[in-house]
Amino acid sequence: MAVKDVFGLTHSGASEAGFSSYARAVHELQCFIGDPVGSIDRAIADDPAFVMAHVFKGYLFGLATEREASAVAQSCYLAALPLAATGREKAHVAALGHLAAGRWHEASRLLEDIAIDFPLDAVALQTGHQIDFFTGNARMLRDRIGRALPAWQRGMPGYHAVLGMQAFGLEEMGDYPRAEAFGKQAIEIEPRDGWAQHAVAHVMEMQSRQRDGIAWMRANPDAWTKDSFLQVHNWWHLALFHYDLGETDEVLKLYDGPIFGARSTLALNMVDASAILWRLYLGGADVGDRWQALAANWAPKASAGNYAFNDAHAMMAFVGAGLEAPARTLLEAQREAMRGDDDNAAFTRDVGHPLTLAIKAFGESRYEDAVRLIRPIRSIAHRFGGSHAQRDVVDLTLIEAALRAGDKGLARALTAERQLARPDSPLSALFSRRAANLSEN
């Protein structure tokens, strides 16, 4: 039993009913809406031998950056392994096996090869693209999609998602005009494409176009919020624009509402909550008791040690809430993680552990230590994942630490650097004034 899709790709073990649920799950992931897990579970229930249904479910959980989710990804891999499959599908099964075992780079390479041979394999493209994001590989965020793009054309199912991914890859490589054009074209085709919406927001963030960014996000929020599991991250992007303008009340309103009003316990959502509160914390804003609730949700994950990017953001919450015990647990989990043989060992060793120590040092007013720990990792921070906009918190923490340490030369150098990179940012101007005041004293 097998089904061929509109792209001519074979789906072994699928019936028409099971494939219908699978196609729905793929569309939901491409837009970041609905319940792709529920849809793929229906496909598996209809067709237990549908190999790509098991693989797709494994990808969903493998990309969640949660320790418990990795166990589900592993079970999906084991379920897919003995099933009848084409060569393309067997390569997917192998890629899932690597992802479930924390070998992100090996999974990426296999997915790259699948997409080279089958450029219309939307699942290979999107899963690979997400891995590129989680490993901070800007070049592949652009080129993985760019290689496949000539095979795609308007009218094909999922074309909007390919455009949206290309937009994000172009943005991460600094090609802002084309990134914005690709992203807006994707939204024109599919207004509910949350990834394309976010790609355009990234362009405006990097160009310090705060008012344009606010207008872009406010223009049609129903499209990117309704039933969207990317909406917290997109609300975070809106909050970033208000933050750069110094509109703290608006930032806190967004935090208390769509960013953390529901008190999510998902790491991907809590990363955004930590990231925006930490930015306010660096600026000396009074955030009340907000850290306490966020830290309480991070605490059960303190011992996870499975994704260094999450660890750094958990530490922000522990520092903000003044919680020493989970902070110690987290650092010990990182030390254990660095002894592992998966890719997170390197993510943690290269960037995550020194950054997490720096965040803790900053919270203890050891600003010289924070500077010492961050300076060597700035140029390699991409190795532990995230986007330029997300990793900007590394630079923000370093600048604030240098200012508070009274390091006039470094503060002047860093603020001049930021002023050049973001000349239209009110925050850049504020930093420059503070550095100048240091020099005068």
HELIX and SHEET records of a PDB file:
HELIX    1   1 GLU A   16  CYS A   31  1                                  16    
HELIX    2   2 PRO A   36  ASP A   46  1                                  11    
HELIX    3   3 VAL A   51  GLY A   62  1                                  12    
HELIX    4   4 ARG A   67  ALA A   80  1                                  14    
HELIX    5   5 GLY A   87  ALA A  100  1                                  14    
HELIX    6   6 TRP A  104  ASP A  117  1                                  14    
HELIX    7   7 ALA A  122  PHE A  134  1                                  13    
HELIX    8   8 ALA A  138  ALA A  148  1                                  11    
HELIX    9   9 LEU A  149  ALA A  151  5                                   3    
HELIX   10  10 TYR A  159  GLU A  172  1                                  14    
HELIX   11  11 TYR A  176  ILE A  189  1                                  14    
HELIX   12  12 GLY A  194  MET A  206  1                                  13    
HELIX   13  13 GLN A  210  ALA A  219  1                                  10    
HELIX   14  14 PRO A  221  THR A  225  1                                   5    
HELIX   15  15 GLN A  231  ASP A  244  1                                  14    
HELIX   16  16 THR A  248  LEU A  254  1                                   7    
HELIX   17  17 TYR A  255  ILE A  259  3                                   5    
HELIX   18  18 ALA A  267  LEU A  282  1                                  16    
HELIX   19  19 ARG A  290  TRP A  298  1                                   9    
HELIX   20  20 ALA A  299  LYS A  301  5                                   3    
HELIX   21  21 ALA A  308  ALA A  321  1                                  14    
HELIX   22  22 GLU A  324  ALA A  337  1                                  14    
HELIX   23  23 ASP A  343  PHE A  347  1                                   5    
HELIX   24  24 THR A  348  GLY A  352  3                                   5    
HELIX   25  25 HIS A  353  GLY A  363  1                                  11    
HELIX   26  26 TYR A  367  ILE A  374  1                                   8    
HELIX   27  27 ARG A  375  PHE A  384  5                                  10    
HELIX   28  28 HIS A  388  ALA A  405  1                                  18    
HELIX   29  29 LYS A  408  ALA A  421  1                                  14    
HELIX   30  30 PRO A  426  GLU A  440  1                                  15    
SHEET    1   A 2 ALA A   2  LYS A   4  0                                        
SHEET    2   A 2 THR A  10  SER A  12 -1                                        
END                                                                             
